[in-house]
Amino acid sequence: MNIKNSILNGGEDRNRDLIWIGILMVVAFLLRMLSNQKYGFHRDEFLYISQGQHLDWGFWSNPPGPAFFSWLTQATLGDSLWAIRFFPALLGVLTIGLVCLMARDMGGKRYAQLLAGICVIISSSMPRAFLMYNPVPFDIFYWTLLAFLLLRYIKRGQNQYLWYLGLTAGLGFINKYSILFFALPAIIALLTTKHRKVFQRRDFWIGVSLGMVIILPNIGWQWNNGFPVIGHMEELQQNQLTNVRPLDFIKDQLLFNASVLLVWLPGLWYLFASKKGTPYRLIGIIFIGIIALLLFLQGKSYYTLGAYPMMFAAGACMWEHWTTRRIWLRIVPLVVCPLIFFRLMPFSVPYLKLDKMIAFGQEAVEMGLDGVVRWEDGEIHPLPQDYADMLGWEELGDLVKEALSQLNESESYLIYCENFGQVGAVNYYGKNEGIKAVSFADAFAYWVPEELTPDVQTFIYVNDELGDDVANLFENINEVGRVNNPYARERGTRVYLCQHPRSSFPEFWALRVRQVRTNLGMLQE
């Protein structure tokens, strides 16, 4: 039997199925590593690189998980763009493996398994989700692993999977608190189905206890630091979530995985209407619960991404079931889905040059697909926000170096940046020169010096405008330059060289630190 027929006809050889899955994973890993370095570091990646250099049990906007893997990456692979994006690529292929195995556990043979894995590769959203280093690729992986373990428990009834569920939930929690958006619908689904008896099992509560052991250090850190997660969520609600419109949220759900809509949408039919899939209806209930919960809470559209891999598995099984007597129809999703993906691929993989990417974005807007270039401010821009956040950082680092070149060798100074992308970029591109900037943004607020030595009289200020407090403090203020890349989200960010303070700059700094501590309530006095 040739390769084509072997795939389309499925198969009974489980070992051979695993070989096919392994081949798919290796190919996917190589493709991801070859396509994830086109533009540059993303704003968020600078934050997590820095967190990896300051390990703790928690941070202002996120739990400690991303910092740990950042530290591990830098300690073993280094901090190049290739190294930092290694784990996201690895998590992407592990997710492929889990999805293939989920399809097998749902009754799918080789065709369903491979189709499910291919959906992860050519989904409109997954390549981009597994592109950059941030909590999102970990989040999707943990959600998928939870669904896989839950499915295994439903299918096999082996209690050790309850232990694994607790451990995975704990790891997911210390990666991103949004794991609760999966856990809550899952608990409701268990309570409202025949699986409610799981709450009477001792092993379930052992799993819960194992998860709590992982979670408690972060809860303790939150307690000791005044629960900064609450302040972060309030800030998120005011600045970003208010721009989330229900209709846009729903449109984005269809757009995120538009290339494989033909597969994942039938997954709902498989879980709710197909006799073969109804034993796994719990998975469908969880999926609907996640969408409904995030729609109600005005969550960001991409918060749902972790819910889709399990639907890829269900949909692939539905296709295999539909085409049992019409094998030739199995070629349909294997042709149609890749064609749609290749049409939308520039939004999934940043491989186009800027001018072509901008033209592609304009074309998408004209087609009504404006969500891909709509930023958190609710406005439409030339590039997707993630791509714009990968531009201009090295230019900013060079501007700070230029400012430092204007100082005497003995002159003491402080470099301050207004947001975490700026300070992370300045520190990254200036590390070879020993440049170290500070900021009150996000986790960087934990690492600012409380006091300055009296000889610090020069201030290098990075922001998009000069505030009145700084303008009134220094006699000599010169704009060294600004980020000129017209498509960078940091376009217009300026670097000011401020000298000859009218009053003590160290006293001004100490007062500012105390104000930040009071306003944020995130640092102990």
Secondary structure as a PSIPRED ss2 file (coil, helix, strand):
# PSIPRED VFORMAT (PSIPRED V4.0)

   1 M C   1.000  0.000  0.000
   2 N C   1.000  0.000  0.000
   3 I H   0.000  1.000  0.000
   4 K H   0.000  1.000  0.000
   5 N H   0.000  1.000  0.000
   6 S H   0.000  1.000  0.000
   7 I H   0.000  1.000  0.000
   8 L H   0.000  1.000  0.000
   9 N C   1.000  0.000  0.000
  10 G C   1.000  0.000  0.000
  11 G C   1.000  0.000  0.000
  12 E C   1.000  0.000  0.000
  13 D C   1.000  0.000  0.000
  14 R H   0.000  1.000  0.000
  15 N H   0.000  1.000  0.000
  16 R H   0.000  1.000  0.000
  17 D H   0.000  1.000  0.000
  18 L H   0.000  1.000  0.000
  19 I H   0.000  1.000  0.000
  20 W H   0.000  1.000  0.000
  21 I H   0.000  1.000  0.000
  22 G H   0.000  1.000  0.000
  23 I H   0.000  1.000  0.000
  24 L H   0.000  1.000  0.000
  25 M H   0.000  1.000  0.000
  26 V H   0.000  1.000  0.000
  27 V H   0.000  1.000  0.000
  28 A H   0.000  1.000  0.000
  29 F H   0.000  1.000  0.000
  30 L H   0.000  1.000  0.000
  31 L H   0.000  1.000  0.000
  32 R H   0.000  1.000  0.000
  33 M H   0.000  1.000  0.000
  34 L H   0.000  1.000  0.000
  35 S H   0.000  1.000  0.000
  36 N C   1.000  0.000  0.000
  37 Q C   1.000  0.000  0.000
  38 K C   1.000  0.000  0.000
  39 Y C   1.000  0.000  0.000
  40 G C   1.000  0.000  0.000
  41 F C   1.000  0.000  0.000
  42 H C   1.000  0.000  0.000
  43 R H   0.000  1.000  0.000
  44 D H   0.000  1.000  0.000
  45 E H   0.000  1.000  0.000
  46 F H   0.000  1.000  0.000
  47 L H   0.000  1.000  0.000
  48 Y H   0.000  1.000  0.000
  49 I H   0.000  1.000  0.000
  50 S H   0.000  1.000  0.000
  51 Q H   0.000  1.000  0.000
  52 G C   1.000  0.000  0.000
  53 Q C   1.000  0.000  0.000
  54 H C   1.000  0.000  0.000
  55 L C   1.000  0.000  0.000
  56 D C   1.000  0.000  0.000
  57 W C   1.000  0.000  0.000
  58 G C   1.000  0.000  0.000
  59 F C   1.000  0.000  0.000
  60 W C   1.000  0.000  0.000
  61 S C   1.000  0.000  0.000
  62 N C   1.000  0.000  0.000
  63 P C   1.000  0.000  0.000
  64 P C   1.000  0.000  0.000
  65 G H   0.000  1.000  0.000
  66 P H   0.000  1.000  0.000
  67 A H   0.000  1.000  0.000
  68 F H   0.000  1.000  0.000
  69 F H   0.000  1.000  0.000
  70 S H   0.000  1.000  0.000
  71 W H   0.000  1.000  0.000
  72 L H   0.000  1.000  0.000
  73 T H   0.000  1.000  0.000
  74 Q H   0.000  1.000  0.000
  75 A H   0.000  1.000  0.000
  76 T H   0.000  1.000  0.000
  77 L C   1.000  0.000  0.000
  78 G C   1.000  0.000  0.000
  79 D C   1.000  0.000  0.000
  80 S C   1.000  0.000  0.000
  81 L H   0.000  1.000  0.000
  82 W H   0.000  1.000  0.000
  83 A H   0.000  1.000  0.000
  84 I H   0.000  1.000  0.000
  85 R C   1.000  0.000  0.000
  86 F H   0.000  1.000  0.000
  87 F H   0.000  1.000  0.000
  88 P H   0.000  1.000  0.000
  89 A H   0.000  1.000  0.000
  90 L H   0.000  1.000  0.000
  91 L H   0.000  1.000  0.000
  92 G H   0.000  1.000  0.000
  93 V H   0.000  1.000  0.000
  94 L H   0.000  1.000  0.000
  95 T H   0.000  1.000  0.000
  96 I H   0.000  1.000  0.000
  97 G H   0.000  1.000  0.000
  98 L H   0.000  1.000  0.000
  99 V H   0.000  1.000  0.000
 100 C H   0.000  1.000  0.000
 101 L H   0.000  1.000  0.000
 102 M H   0.000  1.000  0.000
 103 A H   0.000  1.000  0.000
 104 R H   0.000  1.000  0.000
 105 D H   0.000  1.000  0.000
 106 M C   1.000  0.000  0.000
 107 G C   1.000  0.000  0.000
 108 G C   1.000  0.000  0.000
 109 K C   1.000  0.000  0.000
 110 R H   0.000  1.000  0.000
 111 Y H   0.000  1.000  0.000
 112 A H   0.000  1.000  0.000
 113 Q H   0.000  1.000  0.000
 114 L H   0.000  1.000  0.000
 115 L H   0.000  1.000  0.000
 116 A H   0.000  1.000  0.000
 117 G H   0.000  1.000  0.000
 118 I H   0.000  1.000  0.000
 119 C H   0.000  1.000  0.000
 120 V H   0.000  1.000  0.000
 121 I H   0.000  1.000  0.000
 122 I H   0.000  1.000  0.000
 123 S C   1.000  0.000  0.000
 124 S C   1.000  0.000  0.000
 125 S C   1.000  0.000  0.000
 126 M H   0.000  1.000  0.000
 127 P H   0.000  1.000  0.000
 128 R H   0.000  1.000  0.000
 129 A H   0.000  1.000  0.000
 130 F C   1.000  0.000  0.000
 131 L C   1.000  0.000  0.000
 132 M C   1.000  0.000  0.000
 133 Y C   1.000  0.000  0.000
 134 N C   1.000  0.000  0.000
 135 P H   0.000  1.000  0.000
 136 V H   0.000  1.000  0.000
 137 P H   0.000  1.000  0.000
 138 F H   0.000  1.000  0.000
 139 D H   0.000  1.000  0.000
 140 I H   0.000  1.000  0.000
 141 F H   0.000  1.000  0.000
 142 Y H   0.000  1.000  0.000
 143 W H   0.000  1.000  0.000
 144 T H   0.000  1.000  0.000
 145 L H   0.000  1.000  0.000
 146 L H   0.000  1.000  0.000
 147 A H   0.000  1.000  0.000
 148 F H   0.000  1.000  0.000
 149 L H   0.000  1.000  0.000
 150 L H   0.000  1.000  0.000
 151 L H   0.000  1.000  0.000
 152 R H   0.000  1.000  0.000
 153 Y H   0.000  1.000  0.000
 154 I H   0.000  1.000  0.000
 155 K H   0.000  1.000  0.000
 156 R H   0.000  1.000  0.000
 157 G C   1.000  0.000  0.000
 158 Q C   1.000  0.000  0.000
 159 N C   1.000  0.000  0.000
 160 Q H   0.000  1.000  0.000
 161 Y H   0.000  1.000  0.000
 162 L H   0.000  1.000  0.000
 163 W H   0.000  1.000  0.000
 164 Y H   0.000  1.000  0.000
 165 L H   0.000  1.000  0.000
 166 G H   0.000  1.000  0.000
 167 L H   0.000  1.000  0.000
 168 T H   0.000  1.000  0.000
 169 A H   0.000  1.000  0.000
 170 G H   0.000  1.000  0.000
 171 L H   0.000  1.000  0.000
 172 G H   0.000  1.000  0.000
 173 F H   0.000  1.000  0.000
 174 I C   1.000  0.000  0.000
 175 N C   1.000  0.000  0.000
 176 K C   1.000  0.000  0.000
 177 Y H   0.000  1.000  0.000
 178 S H   0.000  1.000  0.000
 179 I H   0.000  1.000  0.000
 180 L H   0.000  1.000  0.000
 181 F H   0.000  1.000  0.000
 182 F H   0.000  1.000  0.000
 183 A H   0.000  1.000  0.000
 184 L H   0.000  1.000  0.000
 185 P H   0.000  1.000  0.000
 186 A H   0.000  1.000  0.000
 187 I H   0.000  1.000  0.000
 188 I H   0.000  1.000  0.000
 189 A H   0.000  1.000  0.000
 190 L H   0.000  1.000  0.000
 191 L H   0.000  1.000  0.000
 192 T C   1.000  0.000  0.000
 193 T C   1.000  0.000  0.000
 194 K H   0.000  1.000  0.000
 195 H H   0.000  1.000  0.000
 196 R H   0.000  1.000  0.000
 197 K H   0.000  1.000  0.000
 198 V H   0.000  1.000  0.000
 199 F H   0.000  1.000  0.000
 200 Q H   0.000  1.000  0.000
 201 R C   1.000  0.000  0.000
 202 R H   0.000  1.000  0.000
 203 D H   0.000  1.000  0.000
 204 F H   0.000  1.000  0.000
 205 W H   0.000  1.000  0.000
 206 I H   0.000  1.000  0.000
 207 G H   0.000  1.000  0.000
 208 V H   0.000  1.000  0.000
 209 S H   0.000  1.000  0.000
 210 L H   0.000  1.000  0.000
 211 G H   0.000  1.000  0.000
 212 M H   0.000  1.000  0.000
 213 V H   0.000  1.000  0.000
 214 I H   0.000  1.000  0.000
 215 I H   0.000  1.000  0.000
 216 L H   0.000  1.000  0.000
 217 P H   0.000  1.000  0.000
 218 N H   0.000  1.000  0.000
 219 I H   0.000  1.000  0.000
 220 G H   0.000  1.000  0.000
 221 W H   0.000  1.000  0.000
 222 Q H   0.000  1.000  0.000
 223 W H   0.000  1.000  0.000
 224 N H   0.000  1.000  0.000
 225 N C   1.000  0.000  0.000
 226 G C   1.000  0.000  0.000
 227 F C   1.000  0.000  0.000
 228 P H   0.000  1.000  0.000
 229 V H   0.000  1.000  0.000
 230 I H   0.000  1.000  0.000
 231 G H   0.000  1.000  0.000
 232 H H   0.000  1.000  0.000
 233 M H   0.000  1.000  0.000
 234 E H   0.000  1.000  0.000
 235 E H   0.000  1.000  0.000
 236 L H   0.000  1.000  0.000
 237 Q H   0.000  1.000  0.000
 238 Q H   0.000  1.000  0.000
 239 N H   0.000  1.000  0.000
 240 Q C   1.000  0.000  0.000
 241 L H   0.000  1.000  0.000
 242 T H   0.000  1.000  0.000
 243 N H   0.000  1.000  0.000
 244 V C   1.000  0.000  0.000
 245 R C   1.000  0.000  0.000
 246 P H   0.000  1.000  0.000
 247 L H   0.000  1.000  0.000
 248 D H   0.000  1.000  0.000
 249 F H   0.000  1.000  0.000
 250 I H   0.000  1.000  0.000
 251 K H   0.000  1.000  0.000
 252 D H   0.000  1.000  0.000
 253 Q H   0.000  1.000  0.000
 254 L H   0.000  1.000  0.000
 255 L H   0.000  1.000  0.000
 256 F H   0.000  1.000  0.000
 257 N C   1.000  0.000  0.000
 258 A H   0.000  1.000  0.000
 259 S H   0.000  1.000  0.000
 260 V H   0.000  1.000  0.000
 261 L H   0.000  1.000  0.000
 262 L H   0.000  1.000  0.000
 263 V H   0.000  1.000  0.000
 264 W H   0.000  1.000  0.000
 265 L H   0.000  1.000  0.000
 266 P H   0.000  1.000  0.000
 267 G H   0.000  1.000  0.000
 268 L H   0.000  1.000  0.000
 269 W H   0.000  1.000  0.000
 270 Y H   0.000  1.000  0.000
 271 L H   0.000  1.000  0.000
 272 F H   0.000  1.000  0.000
 273 A C   1.000  0.000  0.000
 274 S C   1.000  0.000  0.000
 275 K C   1.000  0.000  0.000
 276 K C   1.000  0.000  0.000
 277 G C   1.000  0.000  0.000
 278 T H   0.000  1.000  0.000
 279 P H   0.000  1.000  0.000
 280 Y H   0.000  1.000  0.000
 281 R H   0.000  1.000  0.000
 282 L H   0.000  1.000  0.000
 283 I H   0.000  1.000  0.000
 284 G H   0.000  1.000  0.000
 285 I H   0.000  1.000  0.000
 286 I H   0.000  1.000  0.000
 287 F H   0.000  1.000  0.000
 288 I H   0.000  1.000  0.000
 289 G H   0.000  1.000  0.000
 290 I H   0.000  1.000  0.000
 291 I H   0.000  1.000  0.000
 292 A H   0.000  1.000  0.000
 293 L H   0.000  1.000  0.000
 294 L H   0.000  1.000  0.000
 295 L H   0.000  1.000  0.000
 296 F H   0.000  1.000  0.000
 297 L C   1.000  0.000  0.000
 298 Q C   1.000  0.000  0.000
 299 G C   1.000  0.000  0.000
 300 K C   1.000  0.000  0.000
 301 S H   0.000  1.000  0.000
 302 Y H   0.000  1.000  0.000
 303 Y H   0.000  1.000  0.000
 304 T H   0.000  1.000  0.000
 305 L H   0.000  1.000  0.000
 306 G H   0.000  1.000  0.000
 307 A H   0.000  1.000  0.000
 308 Y H   0.000  1.000  0.000
 309 P H   0.000  1.000  0.000
 310 M H   0.000  1.000  0.000
 311 M H   0.000  1.000  0.000
 312 F H   0.000  1.000  0.000
 313 A H   0.000  1.000  0.000
 314 A H   0.000  1.000  0.000
 315 G H   0.000  1.000  0.000
 316 A H   0.000  1.000  0.000
 317 C H   0.000  1.000  0.000
 318 M H   0.000  1.000  0.000
 319 W H   0.000  1.000  0.000
 320 E H   0.000  1.000  0.000
 321 H H   0.000  1.000  0.000
 322 W H   0.000  1.000  0.000
 323 T C   1.000  0.000  0.000
 324 T C   1.000  0.000  0.000
 325 R C   1.000  0.000  0.000
 326 R C   1.000  0.000  0.000
 327 I H   0.000  1.000  0.000
 328 W H   0.000  1.000  0.000
 329 L H   0.000  1.000  0.000
 330 R H   0.000  1.000  0.000
 331 I H   0.000  1.000  0.000
 332 V H   0.000  1.000  0.000
 333 P H   0.000  1.000  0.000
 334 L H   0.000  1.000  0.000
 335 V H   0.000  1.000  0.000
 336 V H   0.000  1.000  0.000
 337 C H   0.000  1.000  0.000
 338 P H   0.000  1.000  0.000
 339 L H   0.000  1.000  0.000
 340 I H   0.000  1.000  0.000
 341 F H   0.000  1.000  0.000
 342 F H   0.000  1.000  0.000
 343 R H   0.000  1.000  0.000
 344 L H   0.000  1.000  0.000
 345 M H   0.000  1.000  0.000
 346 P H   0.000  1.000  0.000
 347 F H   0.000  1.000  0.000
 348 S H   0.000  1.000  0.000
 349 V C   1.000  0.000  0.000
 350 P C   1.000  0.000  0.000
 351 Y C   1.000  0.000  0.000
 352 L C   1.000  0.000  0.000
 353 K C   1.000  0.000  0.000
 354 L H   0.000  1.000  0.000
 355 D H   0.000  1.000  0.000
 356 K H   0.000  1.000  0.000
 357 M H   0.000  1.000  0.000
 358 I H   0.000  1.000  0.000
 359 A H   0.000  1.000  0.000
 360 F H   0.000  1.000  0.000
 361 G H   0.000  1.000  0.000
 362 Q H   0.000  1.000  0.000
 363 E H   0.000  1.000  0.000
 364 A H   0.000  1.000  0.000
 365 V H   0.000  1.000  0.000
 366 E H   0.000  1.000  0.000
 367 M C   1.000  0.000  0.000
 368 G C   1.000  0.000  0.000
 369 L C   1.000  0.000  0.000
 370 D H   0.000  1.000  0.000
 371 G H   0.000  1.000  0.000
 372 V H   0.000  1.000  0.000
 373 V H   0.000  1.000  0.000
 374 R E   0.000  0.000  1.000
 375 W C   1.000  0.000  0.000
 376 E C   1.000  0.000  0.000
 377 D C   1.000  0.000  0.000
 378 G C   1.000  0.000  0.000
 379 E C   1.000  0.000  0.000
 380 I E   0.000  0.000  1.000
 381 H C   1.000  0.000  0.000
 382 P C   1.000  0.000  0.000
 383 L C   1.000  0.000  0.000
 384 P C   1.000  0.000  0.000
 385 Q H   0.000  1.000  0.000
 386 D H   0.000  1.000  0.000
 387 Y H   0.000  1.000  0.000
 388 A H   0.000  1.000  0.000
 389 D C   1.000  0.000  0.000
 390 M C   1.000  0.000  0.000
 391 L C   1.000  0.000  0.000
 392 G C   1.000  0.000  0.000
 393 W H   0.000  1.000  0.000
 394 E H   0.000  1.000  0.000
 395 E H   0.000  1.000  0.000
 396 L H   0.000  1.000  0.000
 397 G H   0.000  1.000  0.000
 398 D H   0.000  1.000  0.000
 399 L H   0.000  1.000  0.000
 400 V H   0.000  1.000  0.000
 401 K H   0.000  1.000  0.000
 402 E H   0.000  1.000  0.000
 403 A H   0.000  1.000  0.000
 404 L H   0.000  1.000  0.000
 405 S H   0.000  1.000  0.000
 406 Q C   1.000  0.000  0.000
 407 L C   1.000  0.000  0.000
 408 N C   1.000  0.000  0.000
 409 E C   1.000  0.000  0.000
 410 S C   1.000  0.000  0.000
 411 E C   1.000  0.000  0.000
 412 S E   0.000  0.000  1.000
 413 Y E   0.000  0.000  1.000
 414 L E   0.000  0.000  1.000
 415 I E   0.000  0.000  1.000
 416 Y E   0.000  0.000  1.000
 417 C E   0.000  0.000  1.000
 418 E C   1.000  0.000  0.000
 419 N C   1.000  0.000  0.000
 420 F H   0.000  1.000  0.000
 421 G H   0.000  1.000  0.000
 422 Q H   0.000  1.000  0.000
 423 V H   0.000  1.000  0.000
 424 G H   0.000  1.000  0.000
 425 A H   0.000  1.000  0.000
 426 V H   0.000  1.000  0.000
 427 N H   0.000  1.000  0.000
 428 Y H   0.000  1.000  0.000
 429 Y H   0.000  1.000  0.000
 430 G C   1.000  0.000  0.000
 431 K H   0.000  1.000  0.000
 432 N H   0.000  1.000  0.000
 433 E H   0.000  1.000  0.000
 434 G C   1.000  0.000  0.000
 435 I C   1.000  0.000  0.000
 436 K C   1.000  0.000  0.000
 437 A C   1.000  0.000  0.000
 438 V E   0.000  0.000  1.000
 439 S C   1.000  0.000  0.000
 440 F C   1.000  0.000  0.000
 441 A C   1.000  0.000  0.000
 442 D H   0.000  1.000  0.000
 443 A H   0.000  1.000  0.000
 444 F H   0.000  1.000  0.000
 445 A H   0.000  1.000  0.000
 446 Y H   0.000  1.000  0.000
 447 W C   1.000  0.000  0.000
 448 V C   1.000  0.000  0.000
 449 P C   1.000  0.000  0.000
 450 E C   1.000  0.000  0.000
 451 E C   1.000  0.000  0.000
 452 L C   1.000  0.000  0.000
 453 T C   1.000  0.000  0.000
 454 P C   1.000  0.000  0.000
 455 D C   1.000  0.000  0.000
 456 V E   0.000  0.000  1.000
 457 Q E   0.000  0.000  1.000
 458 T E   0.000  0.000  1.000
 459 F E   0.000  0.000  1.000
 460 I E   0.000  0.000  1.000
 461 Y E   0.000  0.000  1.000
 462 V E   0.000  0.000  1.000
 463 N E   0.000  0.000  1.000
 464 D C   1.000  0.000  0.000
 465 E C   1.000  0.000  0.000
 466 L C   1.000  0.000  0.000
 467 G C   1.000  0.000  0.000
 468 D H   0.000  1.000  0.000
 469 D H   0.000  1.000  0.000
 470 V H   0.000  1.000  0.000
 471 A H   0.000  1.000  0.000
 472 N H   0.000  1.000  0.000
 473 L H   0.000  1.000  0.000
 474 F E   0.000  0.000  1.000
 475 E E   0.000  0.000  1.000
 476 N E   0.000  0.000  1.000
 477 I E   0.000  0.000  1.000
 478 N E   0.000  0.000  1.000
 479 E E   0.000  0.000  1.000
 480 V E   0.000  0.000  1.000
 481 G E   0.000  0.000  1.000
 482 R E   0.000  0.000  1.000
 483 V C   1.000  0.000  0.000
 484 N C   1.000  0.000  0.000
 485 N C   1.000  0.000  0.000
 486 P C   1.000  0.000  0.000
 487 Y C   1.000  0.000  0.000
 488 A C   1.000  0.000  0.000
 489 R C   1.000  0.000  0.000
 490 E C   1.000  0.000  0.000
 491 R C   1.000  0.000  0.000
 492 G C   1.000  0.000  0.000
 493 T C   1.000  0.000  0.000
 494 R E   0.000  0.000  1.000
 495 V E   0.000  0.000  1.000
 496 Y E   0.000  0.000  1.000
 497 L E   0.000  0.000  1.000
 498 C E   0.000  0.000  1.000
 499 Q E   0.000  0.000  1.000
 500 H E   0.000  0.000  1.000
 501 P E   0.000  0.000  1.000
 502 R C   1.000  0.000  0.000
 503 S C   1.000  0.000  0.000
 504 S C   1.000  0.000  0.000
 505 F H   0.000  1.000  0.000
 506 P H   0.000  1.000  0.000
 507 E H   0.000  1.000  0.000
 508 F H   0.000  1.000  0.000
 509 W H   0.000  1.000  0.000
 510 A H   0.000  1.000  0.000
 511 L H   0.000  1.000  0.000
 512 R H   0.000  1.000  0.000
 513 V H   0.000  1.000  0.000
 514 R H   0.000  1.000  0.000
 515 Q H   0.000  1.000  0.000
 516 V H   0.000  1.000  0.000
 517 R H   0.000  1.000  0.000
 518 T H   0.000  1.000  0.000
 519 N H   0.000  1.000  0.000
 520 L H   0.000  1.000  0.000
 521 G C   1.000  0.000  0.000
 522 M C   1.000  0.000  0.000
 523 L C   1.000  0.000  0.000
 524 Q C   1.000  0.000  0.000
 525 E C   1.000  0.000  0.000
